[in-house]
Amino acid sequence: MKIRPFRLSVLALGLLIPAALCAVVLFLVIYAAPAIGFSGFGFLTHINWNFGDLDDDPVVVNGLAVPSGASYGILVFIAGTLLSSAIAILIAVPLSIGAAIFLAEAVPPKLRPGLSMLVELVAVVPSIVFGLWGIWVLIPFIGHYLSPTGNGYGLLAASIVLALMITPIIATTLLDALLQVPKENRESAFALGATHFEVVSKAMMPMVRATLIGGIVLALGRALGETMAVLMVSGGGLNLLPSSIFSPISTIASFIVSQLDSAEGDPTNMAVRSLAEIALVLFIITLITNAGAKLLTSGLPHVHLRSKKH
């Protein structure tokens, strides 16, 4: 059988992305292997992170050279990542659903493209801008009106900033799906005497449930991996599990960025390898999230895009 060049080139391009992903994961596993051997399962269950004495002579533990007093536990960062992302999703989902339904059902068709474009523009705002807004506006507000300690930095601020960043992702995804719901479904529901609310909630939303879940997963991926905005407003909590919504936290991604410069001062390179292990943990969390979403959406009805008639 003769393989056509076009088919071969398309196949090569299609395999490029999974091959690159596998290469990144393989690199992380190989590079982080000494750190995995040193910390073991305690890497995930301990809350103490300490580079140790970088100026003293390294010690040998389990055949590996590490700084004296070094300890690598990331439970605090896992908790900060999952809590901030979960709270952000809880805030963003109702806002996104409301915005999408408003644009799809209440806004006149002539105004809808302009307003939906404004929502989409929020999604492309650089994260550093959200971080600056958080420092100048959100942090003073939380510290003055909400936080009992008067310090606005922490879990709540990070969650709100993340929610603002991911709301447009969910809203625009859901809006596109709502606009593709066949008119026959809406008209049939109205003909049976359903109110506008019942049409949206019982005739339209069940059809776009899979799309909504997909949008939430995309937004959750953005929240899990967000770095700079969270770093600027989270308070940089270290070696202490959050006890309230106002507690300072560190997420996995923000901690890697904040500690990379210091880790490079480790002569044994164990600190950098441990950061690579953190990155591997974040990848696994993201993978589990996407796999869970795939299971949730299997069997749900999907809205198929219709070609526009000219």
Secondary structure, DSSP 4 states (H G I P E B T S, - for coil): -PPPHHHHHHHHHHHHHHHHHHHHHHHHHHHHHHHHHHHTTHHHH---EE--BTTSPPEEETTEEE-BT-EE--HHHHHHHHHHHHHHHHHHHHHHHHHHHIIIIIS-TTTHHHHHHHHHHHHTS-HHHHHHHIIIIIHHHIIIII-TTS---SHHHHHHHHHHHHHHHHHHHHHHHHHTS-HHHHHHHHHTT--HHHIIIIIIGGGGHHHHHHHHHHHHHHHHH--HHHHHHSB---SS---STTS-B--HHHHHHHHHHHHTT-TT-HHHHHHHHHHHHHHHHHHHHHHHHHHHHTTS--PPP-PPP-
